[in-house]
Amino acid sequence: MNPGGDVVSAEEWKASRGAWLPTSDDQAYIESLMKSHFEPGRFGPWIAPPTKGIDQKTTDFEYVKAP
């Protein structure tokens, strides 16, 4: 199937899959975003910070001790 949901031939799939699926550059970009943050109050760039923490605690509460 193509991105529009239409069934395509095997030849069309092989010819177009590079345009329809993520590339290795796309994967490298995603991996560059996925950095761990262990400091209270810091969040990864791929996620929006919550408005409040668990059990109404502040977002800078240290829920887990960093390794």
N, CA, C and O atoms as a Tripos MOL2 file, in Angstrom:
@<TRIPOS>MOLECULE
protein
  268   267    67     0     0
PROTEIN
NO_CHARGES

@<TRIPOS>ATOM
      1 N           0.8320   -1.1850    0.0000 N.3       1 MET1
      2 CA          0.0000    0.0000    0.0000 C.3       1 MET1
      3 C           0.8750    1.2470    0.0000 C.2       1 MET1
      4 O           1.9770    1.2580    0.5490 O.2       1 MET1
      5 N           0.3650    2.2770   -0.6180 N.am      2 ASN2
      6 CA          1.0510    3.5580   -0.5860 C.3       2 ASN2
      7 C           0.5500    4.3700    0.6190 C.2       2 ASN2
      8 O          -0.3750    3.9300    1.3020 O.2       2 ASN2
      9 N           1.1310    5.5310    0.8900 N.am      3 PRO3
     10 CA          0.6880    6.3240    2.0480 C.3       3 PRO3
     11 C          -0.7880    6.7250    1.9930 C.2       3 PRO3
     12 O          -1.3800    7.0200    3.0320 O.2       3 PRO3
     13 N          -1.3800    6.7420    0.8260 N.am      4 GLY4
     14 CA         -2.7970    7.0680    0.7040 C.3       4 GLY4
     15 C          -3.7080    5.8760    0.9400 C.2       4 GLY4
     16 O          -4.9300    6.0210    0.9450 O.2       4 GLY4
     17 N          -3.1170    4.6800    1.1390 N.am      5 GLY5
     18 CA         -3.9060    3.4820    1.4050 C.3       5 GLY5
     19 C          -4.2480    2.6740    0.1780 C.2       5 GLY5
     20 O          -4.9890    1.6960    0.2690 O.2       5 GLY5
     21 N          -3.7200    3.0650   -0.9770 N.am      6 ASP6
     22 CA         -4.0060    2.3420   -2.2130 C.3       6 ASP6
     23 C          -3.0390    1.1740   -2.3740 C.2       6 ASP6
     24 O          -1.8540    1.2890   -2.0610 O.2       6 ASP6
     25 N          -3.5500    0.0640   -2.8570 N.am      7 VAL7
     26 CA         -2.7120   -1.0920   -3.1430 C.3       7 VAL7
     27 C          -1.8730   -0.7720   -4.3730 C.2       7 VAL7
     28 O          -2.3880   -0.2780   -5.3760 O.2       7 VAL7
     29 N          -0.5730   -1.0580   -4.2860 N.am      8 VAL8
     30 CA          0.3310   -0.8000   -5.4160 C.3       8 VAL8
     31 C           1.0400   -2.0900   -5.7960 C.2       8 VAL8
     32 O           1.0730   -3.0480   -5.0240 O.2       8 VAL8
     33 N           1.5960   -2.1000   -6.9720 N.am      9 SER9
     34 CA          2.3290   -3.2810   -7.4350 C.3       9 SER9
     35 C           3.6630   -3.3840   -6.6990 C.2       9 SER9
     36 O           4.1310   -2.4210   -6.0930 O.2       9 SER9
     37 N           4.2540   -4.5550   -6.7630 N.am     10 ALA10
     38 CA          5.5600   -4.7620   -6.1360 C.3      10 ALA10
     39 C           6.6070   -3.8330   -6.7460 C.2      10 ALA10
     40 O           7.4860   -3.3370   -6.0410 O.2      10 ALA10
     41 N           6.5140   -3.6010   -8.0420 N.am     11 GLU11
     42 CA          7.4670   -2.7240   -8.7140 C.3      11 GLU11
     43 C           7.3260   -1.2830   -8.2260 C.2      11 GLU11
     44 O           8.3250   -0.6110   -7.9670 O.2      11 GLU11
     45 N           6.0770   -0.8080   -8.1000 N.am     12 GLU12
     46 CA          5.8650    0.5550   -7.6120 C.3      12 GLU12
     47 C           6.3320    0.6940   -6.1670 C.2      12 GLU12
     48 O           6.9000    1.7170   -5.7840 O.2      12 GLU12
     49 N           6.0850   -0.3520   -5.3640 N.am     13 TRP13
     50 CA          6.5350   -0.3230   -3.9630 C.3      13 TRP13
     51 C           8.0540   -0.1990   -3.9020 C.2      13 TRP13
     52 O           8.5790    0.6520   -3.1830 O.2      13 TRP13
     53 N           8.7620   -1.0410   -4.6510 N.am     14 LYS14
     54 CA         10.2280   -1.0090   -4.6580 C.3      14 LYS14
     55 C          10.7520    0.3420   -5.1380 C.2      14 LYS14
     56 O          11.7420    0.8460   -4.6080 O.2      14 LYS14
     57 N          10.0940    0.9300   -6.1370 N.am     15 ALA15
     58 CA         10.5420    2.2060   -6.6910 C.3      15 ALA15
     59 C          10.2630    3.3830   -5.7550 C.2      15 ALA15
     60 O          10.9900    4.3760   -5.7800 O.2      15 ALA15
     61 N           9.2230    3.2830   -4.9330 N.am     16 SER16
     62 CA          8.7890    4.4360   -4.1310 C.3      16 SER16
     63 C           9.0390    4.3120   -2.6290 C.2      16 SER16
     64 O           8.8750    5.2910   -1.9020 O.2      16 SER16
     65 N           9.4270    3.1450   -2.1560 N.am     17 ARG17
     66 CA          9.5400    2.9580   -0.7070 C.3      17 ARG17
     67 C          10.5180    3.9190   -0.0520 C.2      17 ARG17
     68 O          10.3240    4.2980    1.1030 O.2      17 ARG17
     69 N          11.5630    4.3210   -0.7640 N.am     18 GLY18
     70 CA         12.5170    5.2750   -0.2100 C.3      18 GLY18
     71 C          11.9060    6.6430    0.0610 C.2      18 GLY18
     72 O          12.3530    7.3610    0.9550 O.2      18 GLY18
     73 N          10.8910    7.0000   -0.7060 N.am     19 ALA19
     74 CA         10.2030    8.2770   -0.5050 C.3      19 ALA19
     75 C           9.1120    8.1640    0.5580 C.2      19 ALA19
     76 O           8.7140    9.1660    1.1530 O.2      19 ALA19
     77 N           8.6320    6.9480    0.7940 N.am     20 TRP20
     78 CA          7.5260    6.7520    1.7180 C.3      20 TRP20
     79 C           7.9710    6.3930    3.1340 C.2      20 TRP20
     80 O           7.2530    6.6820    4.0920 O.2      20 TRP20
     81 N           9.1110    5.7850    3.2820 N.am     21 LEU21
     82 CA          9.5850    5.3250    4.5930 C.3      21 LEU21
     83 C          10.7300    6.2050    5.1000 C.2      21 LEU21
     84 O          11.4200    6.8430    4.3050 O.2      21 LEU21
     85 N          10.9340    6.2410    6.4120 N.am     22 PRO22
     86 CA         12.0460    7.0400    6.9490 C.3      22 PRO22
     87 C          13.3970    6.5520    6.4160 C.2      22 PRO22
     88 O          13.6050    5.3590    6.1970 O.2      22 PRO22
     89 N          14.2910    7.4910    6.2190 N.am     23 THR23
     90 CA         15.6280    7.1680    5.7210 C.3      23 THR23
     91 C          16.5910    6.9710    6.8920 C.2      23 THR23
     92 O          16.2230    7.1840    8.0480 O.2      23 THR23
     93 N          17.8030    6.5720    6.5930 N.am     24 SER24
     94 CA         18.8130    6.4340    7.6490 C.3      24 SER24
     95 C          19.1490    7.8130    8.2330 C.2      24 SER24
     96 O          19.4960    7.9080    9.4110 O.2      24 SER24
     97 N          19.0530    8.8740    7.4360 N.am     25 ASP25
     98 CA         19.2470   10.2310    7.9620 C.3      25 ASP25
     99 C          18.1400   10.5980    8.9460 C.2      25 ASP25
    100 O          18.3990   11.2330    9.9690 O.2      25 ASP25
    101 N          16.8990   10.1960    8.6330 N.am     26 ASP26
    102 CA         15.7850   10.4310    9.5520 C.3      26 ASP26
    103 C          16.0330    9.7090   10.8810 C.2      26 ASP26
    104 O          15.8270   10.2800   11.9520 O.2      26 ASP26
    105 N          16.4710    8.4630   10.8030 N.am     27 GLN27
    106 CA         16.7500    7.6760   12.0110 C.3      27 GLN27
    107 C          17.8700    8.3130   12.8230 C.2      27 GLN27
    108 O          17.7780    8.3700   14.0500 O.2      27 GLN27
    109 N          18.9120    8.7880   12.1750 N.am     28 ALA28
    110 CA         20.0170    9.4400   12.8890 C.3      28 ALA28
    111 C          19.5300   10.7060   13.5920 C.2      28 ALA28
    112 O          19.9650   10.9960   14.7060 O.2      28 ALA28
    113 N          18.6440   11.4550   12.9640 N.am     29 TYR29
    114 CA         18.0950   12.6550   13.5810 C.3      29 TYR29
    115 C          17.2830   12.2980   14.8260 C.2      29 TYR29
    116 O          17.4320   12.9380   15.8670 O.2      29 TYR29
    117 N          16.4380   11.2950   14.7250 N.am     30 ILE30
    118 CA         15.6410   10.8560   15.8830 C.3      30 ILE30
    119 C          16.5600   10.4240   17.0170 C.2      30 ILE30
    120 O          16.3300   10.7980   18.1670 O.2      30 ILE30
    121 N          17.5810    9.6560   16.7230 N.am     31 GLU31
    122 CA         18.5150    9.2090   17.7550 C.3      31 GLU31
    123 C          19.2550   10.3890   18.3840 C.2      31 GLU31
    124 O          19.5920   10.3390   19.5660 O.2      31 GLU31
    125 N          19.5120   11.4500   17.6140 N.am     32 SER32
    126 CA         20.1920   12.6190   18.1750 C.3      32 SER32
    127 C          19.3090   13.3410   19.1880 C.2      32 SER32
    128 O          19.8210   14.0100   20.0850 O.2      32 SER32
    129 N          17.9920   13.2150   19.0550 N.am     33 LEU33
    130 CA         17.0700   13.8420   19.9980 C.3      33 LEU33
    131 C          16.9380   13.0580   21.2990 C.2      33 LEU33
    132 O          16.6840   13.6360   22.3550 O.2      33 LEU33
    133 N          17.1070   11.7620   21.2200 N.am     34 MET34
    134 CA         16.8200   10.8820   22.3470 C.3      34 MET34
    135 C          17.9940   10.8340   23.3240 C.2      34 MET34
    136 O          18.7130    9.8360   23.3950 O.2      34 MET34
    137 N          18.1780   11.9010   24.0630 N.am     35 LYS35
    138 CA         19.2420   12.0050   25.0600 C.3      35 LYS35
    139 C          18.6220   11.9040   26.4470 C.2      35 LYS35
    140 O          17.5980   12.5300   26.7210 O.2      35 LYS35
    141 N          19.2340   11.1290   27.3050 N.am     36 SER36
    142 CA         18.7390   10.9730   28.6700 C.3      36 SER36
    143 C          19.0530   12.2050   29.5010 C.2      36 SER36
    144 O          20.1170   12.8090   29.3660 O.2      36 SER36
    145 N          18.1190   12.5640   30.3540 N.am     37 HIS37
    146 CA         18.3100   13.6430   31.3200 C.3      37 HIS37
    147 C          17.9510   13.0990   32.6950 C.2      37 HIS37
    148 O          16.8570   12.5710   32.8930 O.2      37 HIS37
    149 N          18.8650   13.2290   33.6370 N.am     38 PHE38
    150 CA         18.6430   12.6880   34.9720 C.3      38 PHE38
    151 C          18.4990   13.7700   36.0280 C.2      38 PHE38
    152 O          18.2310   13.4660   37.1900 O.2      38 PHE38
    153 N          18.6710   15.0180   35.6440 N.am     39 GLU39
    154 CA         18.5690   16.1030   36.5990 C.3      39 GLU39
    155 C          17.0980   16.4580   36.8450 C.2      39 GLU39
    156 O          16.3190   16.5530   35.8960 O.2      39 GLU39
    157 N          16.7150   16.6550   38.1100 N.am     40 PRO40
    158 CA         15.3350   17.0620   38.3740 C.3      40 PRO40
    159 C          14.9960   18.3510   37.6210 C.2      40 PRO40
    160 O          15.7920   19.2890   37.5860 O.2      40 PRO40
    161 N          13.8180   18.3810   37.0280 N.am     41 GLY41
    162 CA         13.3660   19.5660   36.3160 C.3      41 GLY41
    163 C          13.8140   19.6530   34.8740 C.2      41 GLY41
    164 O          13.3960   20.5710   34.1680 O.2      41 GLY41
    165 N          14.6550   18.7270   34.4000 N.am     42 ARG42
    166 CA         15.1010   18.7430   32.9950 C.3      42 ARG42
    167 C          14.3470   17.6840   32.2260 C.2      42 ARG42
    168 O          14.0630   16.6030   32.7410 O.2      42 ARG42
    169 N          14.0240   18.0060   30.9830 N.am     43 PHE43
    170 CA         13.2880   17.0880   30.1280 C.3      43 PHE43
    171 C          13.9770   17.0040   28.7790 C.2      43 PHE43
    172 O          14.6060   17.9600   28.3260 O.2      43 PHE43
    173 N          13.8520   15.8530   28.1460 N.am     44 GLY44
    174 CA         14.4200   15.6820   26.8180 C.3      44 GLY44
    175 C          13.7560   16.6210   25.8280 C.2      44 GLY44
    176 O          12.6110   17.0280   26.0290 O.2      44 GLY44
    177 N          14.4670   16.9700   24.7540 N.am     45 PRO45
    178 CA         13.9150   17.9160   23.7870 C.3      45 PRO45
    179 C          12.7550   17.3450   22.9750 C.2      45 PRO45
    180 O          12.0750   18.0920   22.2720 O.2      45 PRO45
    181 N          12.5170   16.0430   23.0590 N.am     46 TRP46
    182 CA         11.4480   15.4320   22.2800 C.3      46 TRP46
    183 C          10.1210   15.3730   23.0380 C.2      46 TRP46
    184 O           9.1190   14.9160   22.4880 O.2      46 TRP46
    185 N          10.1010   15.8320   24.2960 N.am     47 ILE47
    186 CA          8.8870   15.7260   25.0970 C.3      47 ILE47
    187 C           8.5610   17.0730   25.7410 C.2      47 ILE47
    188 O           9.4590   17.8080   26.1520 O.2      47 ILE47
    189 N           7.2970   17.3820   25.8220 N.am     48 ALA48
    190 CA          6.8800   18.6250   26.4820 C.3      48 ALA48
    191 C           6.8680   18.3980   27.9930 C.2      48 ALA48
    192 O           6.3950   17.3570   28.4480 O.2      48 ALA48
    193 N           7.3690   19.3310   28.7670 N.am     49 PRO49
    194 CA          7.3430   19.1600   30.2130 C.3      49 PRO49
    195 C           5.9100   19.1580   30.7430 C.2      49 PRO49
    196 O           5.0610   19.8950   30.2420 O.2      49 PRO49
    197 N           5.6400   18.3340   31.7500 N.am     50 PRO50
    198 CA          4.2910   18.3220   32.3160 C.3      50 PRO50
    199 C           4.0230   19.6050   33.1040 C.2      50 PRO50
    200 O           4.9570   20.2890   33.5220 O.2      50 PRO50
    201 N           2.7610   19.9230   33.3010 N.am     51 THR51
    202 CA          2.4160   21.1170   34.0740 C.3      51 THR51
    203 C           2.6260   20.8880   35.5610 C.2      51 THR51
    204 O           2.9140   21.8300   36.2990 O.2      51 THR51
    205 N           2.4820   19.6360   36.0120 N.am     52 LYS52
    206 CA          2.7950   19.2850   37.3990 C.3      52 LYS52
    207 C           3.2550   17.8440   37.4520 C.2      52 LYS52
    208 O           2.9880   17.0610   36.5410 O.2      52 LYS52
    209 N           3.9390   17.5040   38.5090 N.am     53 GLY53
    210 CA          4.4990   16.1700   38.6360 C.3      53 GLY53
    211 C           3.5140   15.1570   39.2060 C.2      53 GLY53
    212 O           2.3390   15.4550   39.4190 O.2      53 GLY53
    213 N           4.0200   13.9680   39.4420 N.am     54 ILE54
    214 CA          3.2250   12.8830   40.0080 C.3      54 ILE54
    215 C           2.8220   13.2320   41.4320 C.2      54 ILE54
    216 O           3.6160   13.8040   42.1790 O.2      54 ILE54
    217 N           1.6000   12.8940   41.8120 N.am     55 ASP55
    218 CA          1.0610   13.1660   43.1540 C.3      55 ASP55
    219 C           1.1620   14.6400   43.5260 C.2      55 ASP55
    220 O           1.4140   14.9850   44.6800 O.2      55 ASP55
    221 N           0.9610   15.5080   42.5290 N.am     56 GLN56
    222 CA          0.9590   16.9650   42.7270 C.3      56 GLN56
    223 C           2.3150   17.5260   43.1610 C.2      56 GLN56
    224 O           2.3870   18.6640   43.6240 O.2      56 GLN56
    225 N           3.3860   16.7480   43.0180 N.am     57 LYS57
    226 CA          4.7290   17.2410   43.3270 C.3      57 LYS57
    227 C           5.1740   18.1900   42.2170 C.2      57 LYS57
    228 O           4.6050   18.1930   41.1250 O.2      57 LYS57
    229 N           6.1740   18.9770   42.5000 N.am     58 THR58
    230 CA          6.7090   19.8750   41.4760 C.3      58 THR58
    231 C           7.4430   19.0680   40.4260 C.2      58 THR58
    232 O           7.8150   17.9190   40.6650 O.2      58 THR58
    233 N           7.6520   19.6670   39.2620 N.am     59 THR59
    234 CA          8.3450   18.9400   38.1930 C.3      59 THR59
    235 C           9.8280   18.7850   38.4780 C.2      59 THR59
    236 O          10.4880   17.9710   37.8320 O.2      59 THR59
    237 N          10.3750   19.5410   39.4240 N.am     60 ASP60
    238 CA         11.7950   19.3830   39.7400 C.3      60 ASP60
    239 C          12.0220   18.4150   40.9030 C.2      60 ASP60
    240 O          13.1310   18.3340   41.4320 O.2      60 ASP60
    241 N          10.9680   17.6750   41.3080 N.am     61 PHE61
    242 CA         11.1010   16.6740   42.3690 C.3      61 PHE61
    243 C          11.9500   15.5250   41.8690 C.2      61 PHE61
    244 O          11.7760   15.0830   40.7330 O.2      61 PHE61
    245 N          12.8640   15.0290   42.6870 N.am     62 GLU62
    246 CA         13.7370   13.9340   42.2880 C.3      62 GLU62
    247 C          13.0330   12.6040   42.5890 C.2      62 GLU62
    248 O          13.1470   12.0660   43.6900 O.2      62 GLU62
    249 N          12.3030   12.0850   41.5920 N.am     63 TYR63
    250 CA         11.5400   10.8500   41.7530 C.3      63 TYR63
    251 C          12.4430    9.6320   41.8220 C.2      63 TYR63
    252 O          12.1880    8.6980   42.5840 O.2      63 TYR63
    253 N          13.5010    9.6470   41.0230 N.am     64 VAL64
    254 CA         14.4130    8.5020   40.9440 C.3      64 VAL64
    255 C          15.8190    9.0210   41.0970 C.2      64 VAL64
    256 O          16.1850   10.0330   40.5000 O.2      64 VAL64
    257 N          16.6060    8.3320   41.8950 N.am     65 LYS65
    258 CA         18.0070    8.7230   42.0640 C.3      65 LYS65
    259 C          18.7700    8.3530   40.8040 C.2      65 LYS65
    260 O          18.6560    7.2280   40.3180 O.2      65 LYS65
    261 N          19.5320    9.2720   40.2820 N.am     66 ALA66
    262 CA         20.3180    9.0330   39.0590 C.3      66 ALA66
    263 C          21.4110    8.0230   39.3600 C.2      66 ALA66
    264 O          21.9470    7.9890   40.4680 O.2      66 ALA66
    265 N          21.7410    7.1970   38.3680 N.am     67 PRO67
    266 CA         22.7970    6.1840   38.5580 C.3      67 PRO67
    267 C          24.1620    6.7910   38.7690 C.2      67 PRO67
    268 O          25.1410    6.0640   38.9410 O.2      67 PRO67
@<TRIPOS>BOND
     1     1     2 1
     2     2     3 1
     3     3     4 2
     4     3     5 am
     5     5     6 1
     6     6     7 1
     7     7     8 2
     8     7     9 am
     9     9    10 1
    10    10    11 1
    11    11    12 2
    12    11    13 am
    13    13    14 1
    14    14    15 1
    15    15    16 2
    16    15    17 am
    17    17    18 1
    18    18    19 1
    19    19    20 2
    20    19    21 am
    21    21    22 1
    22    22    23 1
    23    23    24 2
    24    23    25 am
    25    25    26 1
    26    26    27 1
    27    27    28 2
    28    27    29 am
    29    29    30 1
    30    30    31 1
    31    31    32 2
    32    31    33 am
    33    33    34 1
    34    34    35 1
    35    35    36 2
    36    35    37 am
    37    37    38 1
    38    38    39 1
    39    39    40 2
    40    39    41 am
    41    41    42 1
    42    42    43 1
    43    43    44 2
    44    43    45 am
    45    45    46 1
    46    46    47 1
    47    47    48 2
    48    47    49 am
    49    49    50 1
    50    50    51 1
    51    51    52 2
    52    51    53 am
    53    53    54 1
    54    54    55 1
    55    55    56 2
    56    55    57 am
    57    57    58 1
    58    58    59 1
    59    59    60 2
    60    59    61 am
    61    61    62 1
    62    62    63 1
    63    63    64 2
    64    63    65 am
    65    65    66 1
    66    66    67 1
    67    67    68 2
    68    67    69 am
    69    69    70 1
    70    70    71 1
    71    71    72 2
    72    71    73 am
    73    73    74 1
    74    74    75 1
    75    75    76 2
    76    75    77 am
    77    77    78 1
    78    78    79 1
    79    79    80 2
    80    79    81 am
    81    81    82 1
    82    82    83 1
    83    83    84 2
    84    83    85 am
    85    85    86 1
    86    86    87 1
    87    87    88 2
    88    87    89 am
    89    89    90 1
    90    90    91 1
    91    91    92 2
    92    91    93 am
    93    93    94 1
    94    94    95 1
    95    95    96 2
    96    95    97 am
    97    97    98 1
    98    98    99 1
    99    99   100 2
   100    99   101 am
   101   101   102 1
   102   102   103 1
   103   103   104 2
   104   103   105 am
   105   105   106 1
   106   106   107 1
   107   107   108 2
   108   107   109 am
   109   109   110 1
   110   110   111 1
   111   111   112 2
   112   111   113 am
   113   113   114 1
   114   114   115 1
   115   115   116 2
   116   115   117 am
   117   117   118 1
   118   118   119 1
   119   119   120 2
   120   119   121 am
   121   121   122 1
   122   122   123 1
   123   123   124 2
   124   123   125 am
   125   125   126 1
   126   126   127 1
   127   127   128 2
   128   127   129 am
   129   129   130 1
   130   130   131 1
   131   131   132 2
   132   131   133 am
   133   133   134 1
   134   134   135 1
   135   135   136 2
   136   135   137 am
   137   137   138 1
   138   138   139 1
   139   139   140 2
   140   139   141 am
   141   141   142 1
   142   142   143 1
   143   143   144 2
   144   143   145 am
   145   145   146 1
   146   146   147 1
   147   147   148 2
   148   147   149 am
   149   149   150 1
   150   150   151 1
   151   151   152 2
   152   151   153 am
   153   153   154 1
   154   154   155 1
   155   155   156 2
   156   155   157 am
   157   157   158 1
   158   158   159 1
   159   159   160 2
   160   159   161 am
   161   161   162 1
   162   162   163 1
   163   163   164 2
   164   163   165 am
   165   165   166 1
   166   166   167 1
   167   167   168 2
   168   167   169 am
   169   169   170 1
   170   170   171 1
   171   171   172 2
   172   171   173 am
   173   173   174 1
   174   174   175 1
   175   175   176 2
   176   175   177 am
   177   177   178 1
   178   178   179 1
   179   179   180 2
   180   179   181 am
   181   181   182 1
   182   182   183 1
   183   183   184 2
   184   183   185 am
   185   185   186 1
   186   186   187 1
   187   187   188 2
   188   187   189 am
   189   189   190 1
   190   190   191 1
   191   191   192 2
   192   191   193 am
   193   193   194 1
   194   194   195 1
   195   195   196 2
   196   195   197 am
   197   197   198 1
   198   198   199 1
   199   199   200 2
   200   199   201 am
   201   201   202 1
   202   202   203 1
   203   203   204 2
   204   203   205 am
   205   205   206 1
   206   206   207 1
   207   207   208 2
   208   207   209 am
   209   209   210 1
   210   210   211 1
   211   211   212 2
   212   211   213 am
   213   213   214 1
   214   214   215 1
   215   215   216 2
   216   215   217 am
   217   217   218 1
   218   218   219 1
   219   219   220 2
   220   219   221 am
   221   221   222 1
   222   222   223 1
   223   223   224 2
   224   223   225 am
   225   225   226 1
   226   226   227 1
   227   227   228 2
   228   227   229 am
   229   229   230 1
   230   230   231 1
   231   231   232 2
   232   231   233 am
   233   233   234 1
   234   234   235 1
   235   235   236 2
   236   235   237 am
   237   237   238 1
   238   238   239 1
   239   239   240 2
   240   239   241 am
   241   241   242 1
   242   242   243 1
   243   243   244 2
   244   243   245 am
   245   245   246 1
   246   246   247 1
   247   247   248 2
   248   247   249 am
   249   249   250 1
   250   250   251 1
   251   251   252 2
   252   251   253 am
   253   253   254 1
   254   254   255 1
   255   255   256 2
   256   255   257 am
   257   257   258 1
   258   258   259 1
   259   259   260 2
   260   259   261 am
   261   261   262 1
   262   262   263 1
   263   263   264 2
   264   263   265 am
   265   265   266 1
   266   266   267 1
   267   267   268 2
@<TRIPOS>SUBSTRUCTURE
     1 MET1         2 RESIDUE 1 A MET
     2 ASN2         6 RESIDUE 1 A ASN
     3 PRO3        10 RESIDUE 1 A PRO
     4 GLY4        14 RESIDUE 1 A GLY
     5 GLY5        18 RESIDUE 1 A GLY
     6 ASP6        22 RESIDUE 1 A ASP
     7 VAL7        26 RESIDUE 1 A VAL
     8 VAL8        30 RESIDUE 1 A VAL
     9 SER9        34 RESIDUE 1 A SER
    10 ALA10       38 RESIDUE 1 A ALA
    11 GLU11       42 RESIDUE 1 A GLU
    12 GLU12       46 RESIDUE 1 A GLU
    13 TRP13       50 RESIDUE 1 A TRP
    14 LYS14       54 RESIDUE 1 A LYS
    15 ALA15       58 RESIDUE 1 A ALA
    16 SER16       62 RESIDUE 1 A SER
    17 ARG17       66 RESIDUE 1 A ARG
    18 GLY18       70 RESIDUE 1 A GLY
    19 ALA19       74 RESIDUE 1 A ALA
    20 TRP20       78 RESIDUE 1 A TRP
    21 LEU21       82 RESIDUE 1 A LEU
    22 PRO22       86 RESIDUE 1 A PRO
    23 THR23       90 RESIDUE 1 A THR
    24 SER24       94 RESIDUE 1 A SER
    25 ASP25       98 RESIDUE 1 A ASP
    26 ASP26      102 RESIDUE 1 A ASP
    27 GLN27      106 RESIDUE 1 A GLN
    28 ALA28      110 RESIDUE 1 A ALA
    29 TYR29      114 RESIDUE 1 A TYR
    30 ILE30      118 RESIDUE 1 A ILE
    31 GLU31      122 RESIDUE 1 A GLU
    32 SER32      126 RESIDUE 1 A SER
    33 LEU33      130 RESIDUE 1 A LEU
    34 MET34      134 RESIDUE 1 A MET
    35 LYS35      138 RESIDUE 1 A LYS
    36 SER36      142 RESIDUE 1 A SER
    37 HIS37      146 RESIDUE 1 A HIS
    38 PHE38      150 RESIDUE 1 A PHE
    39 GLU39      154 RESIDUE 1 A GLU
    40 PRO40      158 RESIDUE 1 A PRO
    41 GLY41      162 RESIDUE 1 A GLY
    42 ARG42      166 RESIDUE 1 A ARG
    43 PHE43      170 RESIDUE 1 A PHE
    44 GLY44      174 RESIDUE 1 A GLY
    45 PRO45      178 RESIDUE 1 A PRO
    46 TRP46      182 RESIDUE 1 A TRP
    47 ILE47      186 RESIDUE 1 A ILE
    48 ALA48      190 RESIDUE 1 A ALA
    49 PRO49      194 RESIDUE 1 A PRO
    50 PRO50      198 RESIDUE 1 A PRO
    51 THR51      202 RESIDUE 1 A THR
    52 LYS52      206 RESIDUE 1 A LYS
    53 GLY53      210 RESIDUE 1 A GLY
    54 ILE54      214 RESIDUE 1 A ILE
    55 ASP55      218 RESIDUE 1 A ASP
    56 GLN56      222 RESIDUE 1 A GLN
    57 LYS57      226 RESIDUE 1 A LYS
    58 THR58      230 RESIDUE 1 A THR
    59 THR59      234 RESIDUE 1 A THR
    60 ASP60      238 RESIDUE 1 A ASP
    61 PHE61      242 RESIDUE 1 A PHE
    62 GLU62      246 RESIDUE 1 A GLU
    63 TYR63      250 RESIDUE 1 A TYR
    64 VAL64      254 RESIDUE 1 A VAL
    65 LYS65      258 RESIDUE 1 A LYS
    66 ALA66      262 RESIDUE 1 A ALA
    67 PRO67      266 RESIDUE 1 A PRO
